[in-house]
Amino acid sequence: MNTVMQQWGIVMGAALMLAQPALAELKSVEITSFRQAGNRQHTTMAELCGKVHFENESLVLVDVTVDRSVRYSVPTDAEGRFCVAVDTRYGQASVTARAPLSSASPGPTASVPANL
């Protein structure tokens, strides 16, 4: 009986390992556009879009920091693209890609200069 339980445990352990999603290997992240919505005098809204280059399909999140203090987290689509509407007073933004299922440190970072 004990060996049957041990074998069952080995089979279940192997099945759980195979069920885990592949972890993304993050290569780079780029900001493809950072555009103000409307007239600068009347709005602080902007759209920030970009692309993360990675291997292995997995959940990839992008942490967006605007004006050095406001933070957003957005997922990428299957091709690594992302877009988010942000509120910015100074037109500064940086993005960092990460694979939340991985224990590795955050991935690549990209920034845009001040003034949209």
C-alpha positions as CSV (number, residue, x, y, z in Angstrom):
1,M,0.0,0.0,0.0
2,N,2.8,2.4,0.9
3,T,4.5,2.0,-2.5
4,V,1.2,2.6,-4.3
5,M,0.9,5.9,-2.4
6,Q,4.5,6.8,-3.2
7,Q,4.0,6.1,-6.9
8,W,0.8,8.1,-6.9
9,G,2.6,11.0,-5.2
10,I,5.3,10.9,-7.9
11,V,2.8,10.9,-10.7
12,M,0.8,13.8,-9.2
13,G,4.0,15.8,-8.6
14,A,5.1,15.3,-12.2
15,A,1.6,16.3,-13.4
16,L,1.7,19.5,-11.4
17,M,5.1,20.4,-12.8
18,L,3.9,19.9,-16.3
19,A,0.8,22.0,-15.7
20,Q,2.9,25.1,-14.7
21,P,3.0,27.7,-17.5
22,A,6.3,28.4,-19.1
23,L,8.0,31.4,-17.6
24,A,8.8,34.3,-19.9
25,E,12.4,35.2,-20.7
26,L,12.2,39.0,-21.0
27,K,14.5,40.4,-23.7
28,S,13.5,44.1,-23.9
29,V,10.7,46.6,-23.5
30,E,10.1,49.7,-25.6
31,I,7.7,52.6,-25.5
32,T,6.2,52.9,-29.0
33,S,4.1,56.0,-28.4
34,F,3.4,58.5,-25.6
35,R,0.8,60.9,-26.8
36,Q,-1.3,63.5,-25.1
37,A,-5.0,63.3,-25.5
38,G,-6.4,66.6,-26.7
39,N,-5.2,70.1,-26.0
40,R,-2.4,70.3,-23.4
41,Q,-4.1,73.3,-21.8
42,H,-7.3,71.4,-21.1
43,T,-6.2,67.9,-20.2
44,T,-3.5,65.9,-18.4
45,M,-4.5,62.6,-20.0
46,A,-2.2,60.7,-22.3
47,E,-1.9,57.3,-23.9
48,L,1.2,55.3,-23.4
49,C,1.8,52.2,-25.6
50,G,4.7,49.8,-26.0
51,K,5.9,46.3,-26.7
52,V,7.8,43.7,-24.6
53,H,10.0,41.3,-26.4
54,F,10.0,37.9,-24.7
55,E,10.3,34.2,-25.3
56,N,7.9,31.6,-24.0
57,E,4.3,32.6,-23.8
58,S,3.5,33.6,-20.3
59,L,1.8,36.3,-18.3
60,V,3.9,39.4,-18.6
61,L,3.0,42.6,-16.7
62,V,4.3,46.1,-17.4
63,D,4.8,48.5,-14.5
64,V,4.3,52.0,-15.7
65,T,5.6,54.9,-13.6
66,V,4.4,58.4,-14.6
67,D,5.8,61.7,-13.3
68,R,8.0,59.6,-10.9
69,S,5.2,58.9,-8.5
70,V,2.0,57.5,-10.1
71,R,2.1,53.7,-10.9
72,Y,0.0,51.5,-13.1
73,S,0.3,47.8,-13.9
74,V,-1.0,46.5,-17.2
75,P,-0.8,43.1,-18.8
76,T,0.5,42.6,-22.4
77,D,-1.4,40.8,-25.1
78,A,0.0,37.5,-26.6
79,E,2.3,39.5,-28.9
80,G,3.7,41.6,-26.0
81,R,1.9,44.8,-26.8
82,F,0.3,47.1,-24.2
83,C,-1.5,50.4,-24.0
84,V,-2.7,52.4,-21.0
85,A,-4.3,55.8,-20.4
86,V,-2.4,57.8,-17.8
87,D,-2.7,61.1,-16.0
88,T,0.5,63.1,-16.4
89,R,1.4,66.7,-15.4
90,Y,5.1,66.6,-16.5
91,G,5.1,64.2,-19.4
92,Q,7.5,61.8,-17.9
93,A,7.2,58.0,-18.0
94,S,9.1,54.8,-17.5
95,V,8.1,51.2,-17.9
96,T,9.5,48.0,-16.5
97,A,8.5,44.5,-17.7
98,R,8.2,41.6,-15.3
99,A,7.0,38.0,-15.3
100,P,5.0,37.8,-12.1
101,L,5.2,34.0,-12.1
102,S,9.0,34.0,-12.1
103,S,11.1,34.5,-9.0
104,A,13.6,36.5,-11.1
105,S,14.2,40.2,-10.5
106,P,12.3,42.7,-12.7
107,G,13.1,42.7,-16.3
108,P,14.2,45.4,-18.8
109,T,13.2,49.1,-18.4
110,A,12.6,51.9,-20.9
111,S,12.0,55.6,-20.3
112,V,10.8,58.6,-22.3
113,P,12.1,62.1,-21.7
114,A,10.1,64.9,-20.1
115,N,7.7,67.0,-22.1
116,L,5.4,65.1,-24.3
